[in-house]
Amino acid sequence: MVKNELVERSPVRVFERSIHGGLKAGEIGIISAPSGIGKTSVLVQIALDKLLQAKKVIHVSFTKHTDYVLAWYEDIFAEFVMKKNLENIADVKNDVSKNRVLMKFSQEGITGEQINRSLRALIREGGFSAEAVIVDGLDFSPGERERLQGAKDFARELGLAVWYSCTVNVPRKSSGAAGTSGSVYDKRGIPLVIGDYADLIDVIITLDPKPDHVELTISKDREIYNPEHIALRLDPKTLLILEE
């Protein structure tokens, strides 16, 4: 299979159709779930899909070990190659690496504006014309409307689609289904931790673990909460978006 076929047949196309063509320039999306459910995997799949289209992506990581992030890219790329018998693997992998920049930050002692300045310098002064930014591992908390407003303004200024991960901490006495825990999500399926500024976020996706899969549900699609979409799924072993 050639690269164009891989892109056309990617399950990310199903994901994009579910949210009216995917995240647009100037928009913010969030993948929300408890720890270890598949947030980073989904973000990396979105990023790899763009990289395979020769689009540039910046991956901003707030995790302690960047090796963990790089391992996700390696593993998911390997899964793509194995399943689709991709041609010219070495060349494709080289192009993917050239079009991706990984930036690491510590959340302590750094402001959203400082991060935006670093990204702006890379994109404008550095000539790295990214179309998407992935922000993984940032700890959200209530009352951060100003930070998200700054991120939204920045995305619009530079024409970026920005995806975040958002970890929700399910209480130990919870039933275990993230979507049904009133202490984690509100009635609209919006994580309480970002409820104060959910209006600034264009797309919110929640991941809910089930016995034989991880359900991927849209809680917000632009101005519509709980839209009528068929839920997508992740493979519980590979955490890849399942094809129809």
Secondary structure, 3 states (H helix, E strand, C coil): CCHHHHHHCCCHHHHHHHCCCCCCCCCEEEEEECCCCCHHHHHHHHHHHHHHCCCCEEEEECCCCHHHHHHHHHHHHHHHHHHHCCCCHHHHHHHHHHCEEEEECCCCCCCHHHHHHHHHHHHHHCCCCCCEEEEECCCCCCCCHHHHHHHHHHHHHHCCEEEEEEECCCCCCCCCCHHHCCCCECCCCCEHHHHHHHHHCCEEEEEEECCCCEEEEEEEECCEECCCCCCEEECCCCCCECCC
